[in-house]
Amino acid sequence: QVQLVESGGGLVQPGGSLRLSCAASESIFRTYGMGWYRQAPGFSRELVALATTDGTTHYAEPVKGRFAISRDNTKNTLYLQMNSLKLEDTAVYYCNTGGGGFLPWGQGTQVTVSS
């Protein structure tokens, strides 16, 4: 059983920054594309950033130019650097494989952007 643990969320003002981390219990990042998802109340879960196994990255339009996904395969850790945060970025953020996620979902980490 692969476990995913997200951390790094918190309360931040608009325009601020946060760096999220996703730790995996097993070495998987070399095998699967990994992404960050988010879900806000009243909204479906959406993929906001994806890191493929060939090293390319992809971003949903609302976060392009503001978020950056990266991985450290040695540490089995996925990161999401979030800059210029907006109110609409408020959500619970999760990590999982690309294509909707087929690993068990972790608890997520809450990101709240508020003035």
HELIX and SHEET records of a PDB file:
HELIX    1   1 GLU A   61  VAL A   63  5                                   3    
HELIX    2   2 LEU A   87  ASP A   89  5                                   3    
SHEET    1   A 4 LEU A   4  SER A   7  0                                        
SHEET    2   A 4 LEU A  18  ALA A  24 -1                                        
SHEET    3   A 4 THR A  77  MET A  82 -1                                        
SHEET    4   A 4 PHE A  67  ASP A  72 -1                                        
SHEET    1   B 6 GLY A  10  VAL A  12  0                                        
SHEET    2   B 6 THR A 109  VAL A 113  1                                        
SHEET    3   B 6 ALA A  91  THR A  97 -1                                        
SHEET    4   B 6 MET A  34  GLN A  39 -1                                        
SHEET    5   B 6 GLU A  46  ALA A  51 -1                                        
SHEET    6   B 6 THR A  57  TYR A  59 -1                                        
END                                                                             
